[in-house]
Amino acid sequence: MRHHGPGSARAVRAALEAARPACVLIEGPPEADGLLALAADDGMRPPVALLAHAVDDPGRAAFWPFAAFSPEWVAIRWALAHGAAVRFIDLPATHSLAATDPTWGDGDEADQGLRIDPIGELARTAGYDDPERWWEDVVELRGTTAPADPAAPFEALAEAMGALREAHGAGGHARDLVREAYMRLQLRAARKEFADAVAVVCGAWHVPALSRRATVGADRALLKGLPKVKTEMTWVPWTHRRLARRSGYGAGIDAPGWYGHLFAAPDRPIERWMTKVAGLLREEDRIVSSAHVIEAVRLAETLAAMRGRPLAGLGETTDAVRAVMCDGSDVPLDLVRDRLVVGDVLGEVPADAPAVPLQRDLARLQRGLRLKPEAEERELELDLRKENDAARSRLLHRLRLLGVGWGEPVAGRGSTGTFRESWRLRWEPELHVRVAEAGVWGTTVDSAATAKAEARALEATTLAEVTALAEHCLLGGLGEALPVVMTALADRAALDSDVGHLAQALPALARSLRYGDVRATDTAALGEVAAGLAERICVGLPPACAGLDTDAATEMRGHLDAVHGALGLLPESAERTDRWTGVLRRLVARDSVPGIIRGRAARLLLDEGRLDEDEAARLMGLALSPGTAPADAAGWIEGFVGGAAGGGMILVHDERLLALVDDWLTGVPGDTFTDVLPLLRRTFSAYEPGVRRTLGELVARGPSRGGPARPDTGLAGFAADIDEERADGVLPVLRLILGHDELQGVGR
């Protein structure tokens, strides 16, 4: 049979019912024999997988997935239900996991020959150019009706595989010879115990090898000296998406959701499939009626008849859905492929299945916080003022620190440093391996995250690493790790004199202080370190900005923005604010500082109200004077009006500045223009379309040189004075957002 297929699964069940073997042997790791009884547990719901990992190296792991329509799963369930012995007979995981050792390879590729795809070879022999379609026509789509002789399909397939093995030998899969030697030994042992009342469920490729006569000594010789590694095994949930071939799974299939439907549908599979598709499209607000379903079924069956297929397959149903329900568009069809053809079904395993202690603690926390792992990606909004949401946030941050990427922070309704967090969650089966790897740090999520944070603090080589770690500790509520982290932070901060490194570290500290406030965490020590870093940056930044090349200046401009934003998050200090203002003024006035930094410093001063518009216009006039190199002038423009959100609006509101830019741009010599064009294009392309359009209209009309824009511009929303009546209209909304008390005494 094939590892995953509804027709194969039905045929296996029919053959077992007819033969009634006393023992069923299945291709799989024998270490899992003790776990087979769990397959009959009510809490076990496929898709699931056996997970084996090396005890000393949990990252060395392997999965054996099973779906409801997997023949092996059907055989396991049949054996357990009928009291038959059931065992796995493939090469033990203790050897297969050790196969990553270079001392046990596949040998010389020249000796192996080319690897072949058995199904592809048989399909080409039958005149098919698509192996999947051939297999569906021959096996999967004929599985709805049992043949008179249940063993006939297997005998025919065994004969075909025998011919392939005779022609191609191992087919380039040299390791299969070792696996098959072990299988033969287990088959011999089972026959001695159960006579001939033994059934073997394995991949069709292995059948000729298991039927071949070979001596016990020869088989044992192949197994002699194989590398070993100590392993542990358990059941873990799996997903249909991970069964798909495009996920990288070697024995994967193209359409696990479609195969699951074919296996589960008691009758009329095409009609039931089209009904599912219609339901999905209706949920997405597409107009799909019963008439669409009827017509799609007719079209699929007609296409199957024209193409000579026993039943409408996935190709025919997809073509019918595209033509009838999607109006020929692939956009809604992609949704059908993702949600139904592949699907996001996530299996379940019993709570008493073996697991590492860390996995058990994580499962306990998930239940307690009502945070169920799901295969489908979803958004989660957390209000950190609520106890349960705050606990969820701590759990997700701790898991990120442990390398278990269940959730990723995303931009949401809240902003950094507020009481809201937004997460994008998606549980992948591989995360069980990450949890097993993280188990070396501790038996609970809290203890493991604490231990890893302390270890990372001691190993960190840069200040930015330690500050980021401190932020993780505060977000994850790892109070026990903070003393070690803070000690490392103080040591690194005292030794590091690079202004760039200090500038990289300060934003994380500032965010940590803000997060600490929201989470009621004591951050006094963190505040002292942040204040010290801010002081050292103020001293060292001006000389560090002198004489930089283009790339270094662009990087330093980013540091300047980051430090400015970070200082706004620190506790208010008039002395620190005045000190920072003085730093920005020195940067603006120094000709040795690159234009992009001088322009950025001027813009920051203007935005903070520390520089009036007339002075800003004077500085721009100097920067764009004929004596300034065009590249430096273009850098000043980028620093002043680029990068920050709404940067171009200053040119819309103040036509004096726009006139200066316009005059400078028209005066740039032709041989220099091509040099500054990329820089200017990068600056102005970052503006919103509406801003670019308004600037174009102003330039086309000719900007005024006399001052700010006047009402006769004709542009809605721009006037000389504030419209107080219109401004009052936002107050009710602000009261809802901020609360009535915060608006008391606030003027227009």
Backbone hydrogen bonds, N-H to C=O, Kabsch-Sander energy under -0.5 kcal/mol:
donor,donor_aa,acceptor,acceptor_aa,energy
5,G,69,F,-1.6
9,A,5,G,-2.5
10,R,6,P,-2.4
11,A,7,G,-2.4
12,V,8,S,-2.4
13,R,9,A,-2.2
14,A,10,R,-2.5
15,A,11,A,-2.4
16,L,12,V,-2.5
17,E,13,R,-2.3
18,A,14,A,-1.8
19,A,15,A,-2.6
20,R,16,L,-2.9
22,A,197,A,-1.5
23,C,197,A,-1.5
24,V,85,A,-3.2
25,L,23,C,-0.5
25,L,199,A,-3.4
26,I,87,R,-2.7
27,E,201,V,-2.2
28,G,26,I,-0.6
32,A,29,P,-1.9
33,D,30,P,-1.9
34,G,31,E,-0.5
35,L,32,A,-1.8
36,L,32,A,-0.6
36,L,33,D,-1.1
38,L,35,L,-1.2
39,A,36,L,-1.9
40,A,37,A,-1.5
41,D,38,L,-1.7
44,M,41,D,-1.7
45,R,43,G,-0.7
45,R,348,E,-2.7
48,V,66,F,-2.2
49,A,236,V,-2.4
50,L,64,W,-2.0
51,L,49,A,-0.5
51,L,234,T,-3.2
52,A,50,L,-0.5
52,A,62,A,-2.5
53,H,232,E,-2.2
54,A,57,D,-0.7
54,A,60,R,-2.3
55,V,230,K,-2.7
60,R,57,D,-2.6
61,A,59,G,-1.1
62,A,52,A,-2.3
64,W,50,L,-1.9
66,F,48,V,-3.3
70,S,67,A,-1.8
74,V,70,S,-2.2
75,A,71,P,-2.4
76,I,72,E,-2.5
77,R,73,W,-2.6
78,W,74,V,-2.3
79,A,75,A,-2.5
80,L,76,I,-2.4
81,A,77,R,-2.2
82,H,78,W,-1.7
83,G,80,L,-0.5
84,A,79,A,-1.9
85,A,22,A,-2.4
87,R,24,V,-2.2
89,I,26,I,-2.3
90,D,28,G,-2.5
95,H,92,P,-1.5
96,S,92,P,-2.2
97,L,93,A,-2.7
99,A,95,H,-0.6
99,A,96,S,-0.6
100,T,97,L,-1.0
101,D,98,A,-2.2
104,W,101,D,-2.1
111,D,108,D,-1.0
112,Q,108,D,-1.1
113,G,109,E,-1.8
116,I,171,G,-1.8
121,E,117,D,-2.5
122,L,118,P,-2.3
123,A,119,I,-2.4
124,R,120,G,-2.3
125,T,121,E,-2.0
126,A,122,L,-1.8
127,G,124,R,-1.2
128,Y,123,A,-2.9
134,W,130,D,-1.9
135,W,131,P,-2.4
136,E,132,E,-2.4
137,D,133,R,-2.6
138,V,134,W,-2.4
139,V,135,W,-2.9
140,E,135,W,-1.3
141,L,136,E,-3.1
142,R,139,V,-0.7
143,G,140,E,-1.1
145,T,142,R,-0.8
152,A,149,D,-1.9
155,E,151,A,-2.2
156,A,152,A,-2.4
157,L,153,P,-2.2
158,A,154,F,-2.5
159,E,155,E,-2.1
160,A,156,A,-1.9
161,M,157,L,-2.7
162,G,158,A,-2.3
163,A,159,E,-1.8
164,L,160,A,-1.7
165,R,161,M,-2.8
166,E,162,G,-2.1
167,A,163,A,-1.6
168,H,164,L,-3.0
169,G,165,R,-2.1
171,G,168,H,-2.2
172,G,112,Q,-0.5
173,H,170,A,-1.7
174,A,172,G,-0.8
176,D,173,H,-1.5
177,L,174,A,-1.3
178,V,174,A,-0.6
178,V,175,R,-0.5
179,R,175,R,-2.0
180,E,176,D,-3.0
181,A,177,L,-1.5
182,Y,178,V,-1.8
183,M,179,R,-2.3
184,R,180,E,-2.3
185,L,181,A,-1.7
186,Q,182,Y,-2.1
187,L,183,M,-2.4
188,R,184,R,-2.4
189,A,185,L,-1.9
190,A,186,Q,-2.1
191,R,187,L,-2.2
192,K,188,R,-1.9
193,E,189,A,-1.4
194,F,190,A,-3.1
195,A,191,R,-1.5
197,A,194,F,-1.9
198,V,196,D,-1.7
199,A,23,C,-2.5
201,V,25,L,-3.3
202,C,200,V,-0.6
204,A,1,M,-2.3
206,H,203,G,-1.8
207,V,203,G,-0.6
207,V,204,A,-1.0
210,L,206,H,-2.1
211,S,207,V,-1.8
212,R,208,P,-1.2
219,D,215,T,-2.0
220,R,216,V,-2.6
221,A,217,G,-2.0
222,L,218,A,-1.4
223,L,219,D,-1.0
224,K,220,R,-1.0
226,L,223,L,-1.3
229,V,94,T,-0.9
232,E,53,H,-2.1
234,T,51,L,-1.9
236,V,49,A,-2.6
238,W,47,P,-2.3
240,H,345,V,-1.5
243,L,239,T,-0.7
243,L,240,H,-0.8
244,A,240,H,-0.8
244,A,241,R,-0.7
245,R,253,I,-2.2
247,S,244,A,-1.5
248,G,245,R,-2.1
249,Y,244,A,-0.8
252,G,249,Y,-1.9
253,I,243,L,-1.8
257,G,341,V,-1.6
258,W,341,V,-1.5
259,Y,255,A,-2.4
260,G,256,P,-2.5
261,H,257,G,-1.8
262,L,258,W,-2.3
263,F,259,Y,-2.1
264,A,260,G,-2.0
265,A,261,H,-2.6
272,R,268,R,-2.1
273,W,269,P,-2.2
274,M,270,I,-2.5
275,T,271,E,-1.7
276,K,272,R,-1.8
277,V,273,W,-2.4
278,A,274,M,-2.5
279,G,275,T,-2.2
280,L,276,K,-2.3
281,L,277,V,-2.5
282,R,278,A,-2.3
283,E,279,G,-1.9
284,E,280,L,-1.0
285,D,282,R,-2.0
286,R,281,L,-2.4
288,V,286,R,-0.9
293,V,289,S,-1.5
294,I,290,S,-2.5
295,E,291,A,-2.4
296,A,292,H,-2.5
297,V,293,V,-2.3
298,R,294,I,-2.1
299,L,295,E,-2.5
300,A,296,A,-2.5
301,E,297,V,-2.4
302,T,298,R,-2.3
303,L,299,L,-2.6
304,A,300,A,-2.1
305,A,301,E,-2.1
306,M,302,T,-2.5
307,R,303,L,-2.0
308,G,305,A,-0.9
309,R,304,A,-2.8
317,T,313,G,-2.4
318,T,314,L,-2.6
319,D,315,G,-2.2
320,A,316,E,-2.2
321,V,317,T,-2.6
322,R,318,T,-2.6
323,A,319,D,-2.1
324,V,320,A,-2.7
325,M,321,V,-1.5
326,C,321,V,-1.6
328,G,322,R,-3.2
329,S,326,C,-2.1
333,L,329,S,-0.5
334,D,330,D,-1.9
335,L,331,V,-1.0
336,V,332,P,-1.6
337,R,333,L,-2.5
338,D,334,D,-2.3
339,R,335,L,-2.9
340,L,336,V,-2.3
341,V,336,V,-2.1
342,V,337,R,-2.1
343,G,338,D,-1.9
347,G,47,P,-0.6
347,G,238,W,-2.7
348,E,45,R,-2.4
353,A,350,P,-1.6
359,Q,356,V,-0.7
360,R,356,V,-1.8
361,D,357,P,-2.3
362,L,358,L,-2.4
363,A,359,Q,-2.5
364,R,360,R,-2.2
365,L,361,D,-2.4
366,Q,362,L,-2.6
367,R,363,A,-2.1
368,G,364,R,-2.5
369,L,365,L,-2.4
370,R,367,R,-0.9
371,L,366,Q,-2.7
378,R,425,L,-2.1
380,L,423,W,-2.8
382,L,421,E,-3.2
384,L,382,L,-0.7
384,L,419,F,-3.3
386,K,383,D,-2.3
390,A,386,K,-2.6
391,A,387,E,-2.1
392,R,388,N,-2.2
393,S,389,D,-2.4
394,R,390,A,-2.3
395,L,391,A,-2.2
396,L,392,R,-2.5
397,H,393,S,-2.4
398,R,394,R,-2.3
399,L,395,L,-2.4
400,R,396,L,-1.9
401,L,397,H,-1.9
402,L,398,R,-1.5
403,G,400,R,-1.2
404,V,399,L,-2.9
405,G,403,G,-1.0
406,W,404,V,-2.1
408,E,424,R,-1.8
410,V,422,S,-2.5
412,G,414,G,-0.7
418,T,415,S,-2.0
421,E,382,L,-2.1
422,S,410,V,-0.5
423,W,380,L,-2.6
424,R,408,E,-2.3
425,L,378,R,-2.9
425,L,423,W,-0.6
426,R,406,W,-2.2
427,W,374,E,-2.8
428,E,426,R,-0.6
431,L,428,E,-2.1
432,H,429,P,-2.0
433,V,430,E,-0.9
434,R,430,E,-1.5
435,V,431,L,-2.4
436,A,432,H,-2.1
437,E,433,V,-2.6
438,A,434,R,-2.3
439,G,435,V,-1.0
440,V,437,E,-1.3
441,W,438,A,-2.1
442,G,439,G,-0.5
448,A,444,T,-2.6
449,A,445,V,-2.4
450,T,446,D,-2.3
451,A,447,S,-2.5
452,K,448,A,-2.4
453,A,449,A,-2.3
454,E,450,T,-2.3
455,A,451,A,-2.1
456,R,452,K,-2.6
457,A,453,A,-2.1
458,L,454,E,-1.7
459,E,455,A,-1.6
460,A,456,R,-1.6
466,V,462,T,-1.4
467,T,463,L,-2.4
468,A,464,A,-2.4
469,L,465,E,-1.9
470,A,466,V,-2.4
471,E,467,T,-2.1
472,H,468,A,-2.1
473,C,469,L,-2.5
474,L,470,A,-2.1
475,L,471,E,-2.6
476,G,472,H,-2.5
477,G,474,L,-0.8
478,L,473,C,-2.8
479,G,477,G,-1.4
481,A,478,L,-0.9
482,L,478,L,-0.9
485,V,481,A,-2.2
486,M,482,L,-3.6
487,T,483,P,-2.1
488,A,484,V,-2.1
489,L,485,V,-2.5
490,A,486,M,-2.7
491,D,487,T,-2.2
492,R,488,A,-2.6
493,A,489,L,-2.6
494,A,490,A,-1.9
495,L,491,D,-1.5
496,D,492,R,-2.1
497,S,495,L,-0.6
499,V,497,S,-0.5
502,L,498,D,-2.3
503,A,499,V,-2.8
504,Q,500,G,-1.9
505,A,501,H,-1.7
506,L,502,L,-2.0
508,A,504,Q,-0.6
509,L,505,A,-1.6
510,A,506,L,-2.7
511,R,507,P,-2.6
512,S,508,A,-2.2
513,L,509,L,-2.3
514,R,510,A,-2.0
515,Y,511,R,-3.1
516,G,512,S,-2.8
517,D,513,L,-1.7
518,V,514,R,-1.9
519,R,515,Y,-2.5
520,A,517,D,-1.0
521,T,516,G,-3.1
523,T,521,T,-0.6
527,G,523,T,-2.4
528,E,524,A,-1.8
529,V,525,A,-1.8
530,A,526,L,-2.5
531,A,527,G,-2.5
532,G,528,E,-2.0
533,L,529,V,-2.4
534,A,530,A,-2.5
535,E,531,A,-2.1
536,R,532,G,-2.1
537,I,533,L,-2.4
538,C,534,A,-2.2
539,V,535,E,-1.6
540,G,536,R,-2.4
541,L,537,I,-2.5
544,A,540,G,-1.6
545,C,541,L,-1.3
545,C,542,P,-0.8
546,A,543,P,-1.0
547,G,592,S,-2.2
548,L,545,C,-0.7
553,A,549,D,-2.6
554,T,550,T,-2.2
555,E,551,D,-2.1
556,M,552,A,-2.5
557,R,553,A,-2.2
558,G,554,T,-1.5
559,H,555,E,-1.8
560,L,556,M,-2.5
561,D,557,R,-2.1
562,A,558,G,-2.3
563,V,559,H,-2.8
564,H,560,L,-2.3
565,G,561,D,-2.4
566,A,562,A,-2.3
567,L,563,V,-2.7
568,G,564,H,-1.2
569,L,565,G,-0.6
569,L,566,A,-1.3
570,L,566,A,-1.1
577,T,573,S,-2.5
578,D,574,A,-2.5
579,R,575,E,-2.2
580,W,576,R,-2.4
581,T,577,T,-2.4
582,G,578,D,-2.1
583,V,579,R,-1.7
584,L,580,W,-2.2
585,R,581,T,-2.2
586,R,582,G,-2.1
587,L,583,V,-2.0
588,V,584,L,-2.2
589,A,585,R,-1.8
590,R,586,R,-1.1
591,D,589,A,-0.6
593,V,590,R,-1.1
597,I,594,P,-0.8
598,R,594,P,-2.2
599,G,595,G,-3.0
600,R,596,I,-1.3
601,A,597,I,-2.7
602,A,598,R,-2.2
603,R,599,G,-2.0
604,L,600,R,-2.4
605,L,601,A,-2.2
606,L,602,A,-2.3
607,D,603,R,-2.7
608,E,604,L,-1.7
609,G,606,L,-1.3
610,R,605,L,-2.5
611,L,605,L,-0.8
616,A,612,D,-2.1
617,A,613,E,-2.5
618,R,614,D,-2.1
619,L,615,E,-2.5
620,M,616,A,-2.3
621,G,617,A,-2.3
622,L,618,R,-2.2
623,A,619,L,-2.5
624,L,620,M,-2.1
625,S,622,L,-1.2
628,T,625,S,-2.1
633,A,629,A,-2.5
634,A,630,P,-2.7
635,G,631,A,-1.9
636,W,632,D,-2.1
637,I,633,A,-2.1
638,E,634,A,-2.4
639,G,635,G,-2.6
640,F,636,W,-2.2
641,V,637,I,-3.0
642,G,638,E,-1.6
644,A,642,G,-1.9
647,G,644,A,-1.8
649,M,646,G,-1.3
650,I,647,G,-0.9
651,L,648,G,-0.9
652,V,648,G,-1.1
653,H,649,M,-2.5
654,D,650,I,-1.9
655,E,653,H,-0.6
657,L,654,D,-0.5
658,L,654,D,-1.5
659,A,655,E,-2.4
660,L,656,R,-2.0
661,V,657,L,-2.3
662,D,658,L,-2.7
663,D,659,A,-2.8
664,W,660,L,-2.4
665,L,661,V,-2.6
666,T,662,D,-2.2
667,G,663,D,-1.0
668,V,664,W,-0.5
668,V,665,L,-0.9
672,T,669,P,-1.1
673,F,669,P,-1.7
674,T,670,G,-0.8
675,D,672,T,-1.1
676,V,672,T,-1.4
677,L,673,F,-1.5
680,L,676,V,-2.3
681,R,677,L,-3.1
682,R,678,P,-2.3
683,T,679,L,-1.8
684,F,680,L,-2.7
685,S,681,R,-2.3
686,A,682,R,-0.6
686,A,683,T,-0.7
687,Y,684,F,-1.2
692,R,688,E,-2.3
693,R,689,P,-2.4
694,T,690,G,-2.2
695,L,691,V,-2.6
696,G,692,R,-2.3
697,E,693,R,-2.0
698,L,694,T,-2.5
699,V,695,L,-2.7
700,A,696,G,-2.3
701,R,697,E,-2.0
702,G,698,L,-2.0
709,A,653,H,-1.3
713,T,710,R,-1.4
714,G,711,P,-1.3
716,A,714,G,-0.6
718,F,715,L,-1.6
719,A,717,G,-0.5
724,E,722,I,-1.1
727,A,723,D,-2.2
728,D,724,E,-2.0
729,G,725,E,-0.5
729,G,726,R,-0.9
730,V,727,A,-1.4
731,L,728,D,-1.2
734,L,730,V,-2.3
735,R,731,L,-2.3
736,L,732,P,-1.6
737,I,733,V,-2.0
738,L,734,L,-3.3
739,G,734,L,-0.6
739,G,735,R,-1.5
743,L,739,G,-0.6
743,L,740,H,-1.0
744,Q,740,H,-0.5
744,Q,741,D,-1.3
746,V,743,L,-2.0
747,G,745,G,-0.6
